């Protein structure tokens, strides 16, 4: 899963009870404008719905926007479900209102990157391009 030719496919998700999706829509549009295929899940998604969508859509990554304070629980559950579904190759990144003290534990859990308020769309697009399929593309282009 998630290792295909063509544009990078990203599921942009708003899990939990947070009803503010403006930032997620801005990121979704920036990724789309950068040539990626974006699937936006809409508001109030459960981790199960997010993972099911990512697998069904053959996504390379899941980008989650969390402003509700439930980031530790939501990221942990998505990572756990990806492991259960043998889909750990789908990279998980996210952003929102996430305290600095929570970032390192989230990365240890398996979250690839966390973007905090003030991160630019350019920085996020560049990170996705460099990290979501980077090693696979380099291996393919070198004939490995």
C-alpha positions as CSV (number, residue, x, y, z in Angstrom):
1,X,0.0,0.0,0.0
2,X,1.0,3.5,-0.6
3,X,4.0,2.7,-2.8
4,X,2.8,3.5,-6.3
5,X,3.9,5.5,-9.2
6,X,2.2,8.8,-10.0
7,X,1.4,11.7,-7.8
8,X,1.8,11.4,-4.0
9,X,-1.6,10.6,-2.5
10,X,-2.4,12.3,0.8
11,X,-5.5,11.9,3.0
12,X,-6.1,15.1,4.9
13,X,-8.1,14.3,8.0
14,X,-9.9,16.2,10.8
15,X,-10.4,13.5,13.4
16,X,-12.3,14.0,16.7
17,X,-14.7,16.6,17.8
18,X,-12.8,19.6,16.5
19,X,-15.0,21.6,14.2
20,X,-12.4,24.1,12.8
21,X,-11.2,22.9,9.4
22,X,-10.0,26.1,7.7
23,X,-6.3,25.1,8.2
24,X,-6.9,21.6,6.9
25,X,-8.5,23.0,3.8
26,X,-5.6,25.4,3.3
27,X,-3.1,22.5,3.5
28,X,-5.3,20.3,1.3
29,X,-5.3,23.0,-1.4
30,X,-1.6,23.6,-1.1
31,X,-0.8,19.9,-1.6
32,X,-3.2,19.7,-4.5
33,X,-1.7,22.8,-6.1
34,X,1.7,21.2,-5.7
35,X,0.5,18.3,-7.9
36,X,-0.5,15.8,-5.2
37,X,-3.7,13.9,-5.1
38,X,-5.6,14.9,-1.9
39,X,-8.5,13.2,-0.3
40,X,-10.2,15.4,2.4
41,X,-12.2,13.4,4.9
42,X,-14.3,16.2,6.3
43,X,-15.0,17.0,9.9
44,X,-15.5,14.7,12.9
45,X,-13.8,11.6,11.6
46,X,-12.9,8.7,13.8
47,X,-9.4,7.2,13.6
48,X,-11.0,4.1,12.1
49,X,-12.6,6.1,9.3
50,X,-9.3,7.9,8.6
51,X,-7.4,4.7,8.4
52,X,-10.0,3.0,6.3
53,X,-10.0,5.9,3.9
54,X,-6.2,5.9,3.6
55,X,-6.2,2.2,2.8
56,X,-9.1,2.4,0.4
57,X,-7.6,5.3,-1.4
58,X,-4.1,3.7,-1.5
59,X,-2.7,6.8,0.2
60,X,1.0,7.4,0.7
61,X,0.4,9.6,3.8
62,X,-2.2,10.8,6.3
63,X,-2.0,14.4,7.3
64,X,-4.1,15.1,10.4
65,X,-5.2,18.5,11.7
66,X,-6.0,18.5,15.4
67,X,-6.9,21.6,17.4
68,X,-8.9,20.0,20.1
69,X,-6.2,18.9,22.5
70,X,-6.8,15.2,21.8
71,X,-3.7,14.8,19.6
72,X,-2.0,12.2,21.8
73,X,-5.0,9.9,21.7
74,X,-5.9,10.4,18.0
75,X,-2.4,10.0,16.6
76,X,-1.8,7.0,18.8
77,X,-5.0,5.3,17.6
78,X,-4.3,6.0,13.9
79,X,-0.8,4.6,14.3
80,X,-2.1,1.5,16.1
81,X,-4.8,0.9,13.4
82,X,-2.2,1.2,10.6
83,X,-0.1,-1.4,12.4
84,X,-3.2,-3.7,12.8
85,X,-4.1,-3.3,9.1
86,X,-0.5,-4.0,8.0
87,X,-0.3,-0.5,6.5
88,X,2.6,1.0,8.4
89,X,4.1,2.2,5.1
90,X,1.5,5.0,5.1
91,X,3.3,8.0,6.7
92,X,1.5,10.0,9.3
93,X,2.1,13.7,9.9
94,X,0.0,16.4,11.4
95,X,-0.4,19.8,12.8
96,X,-2.4,22.1,14.9
97,X,-2.3,23.2,18.5
98,X,0.2,20.7,19.8
99,X,2.4,21.6,22.7
100,X,6.2,21.4,22.2
101,X,6.4,18.9,25.1
102,X,4.1,16.5,23.2
103,X,6.0,16.5,19.9
104,X,8.9,14.2,20.8
105,X,6.6,11.5,22.3
106,X,4.4,11.7,19.2
107,X,7.4,11.2,17.0
108,X,8.6,8.2,19.1
109,X,5.1,6.8,18.6
110,X,5.6,6.9,14.8
111,X,4.3,10.3,13.7
112,X,6.7,11.4,11.0
113,X,6.4,15.1,11.5
114,X,4.4,17.7,13.4
115,X,3.8,21.2,12.1
116,X,2.8,23.9,14.6
117,X,1.1,27.2,14.1
118,X,3.1,29.4,11.8
119,X,4.4,26.6,9.6
120,X,4.1,27.7,6.0
121,X,2.3,25.7,3.3
122,X,5.6,25.8,1.4
123,X,7.4,24.1,4.2
124,X,4.7,21.4,4.5
125,X,4.7,20.7,0.7
126,X,8.5,20.5,0.7
127,X,8.4,18.1,3.7
128,X,5.9,15.9,2.0
129,X,7.8,15.8,-1.3
130,X,11.1,15.0,0.5
131,X,9.8,12.5,3.1
132,X,6.7,10.7,1.9
133,X,8.1,8.8,-1.1
134,X,11.6,10.1,-1.2
135,X,13.5,6.8,-0.4
136,X,11.3,4.8,-2.8
137,X,11.8,7.1,-5.7
138,X,15.5,7.3,-5.1
139,X,15.7,3.5,-5.0
140,X,13.7,3.2,-8.2
141,X,15.7,5.9,-10.1
142,X,19.0,4.2,-9.2
143,X,17.8,0.9,-10.7
144,X,17.6,-0.8,-7.3
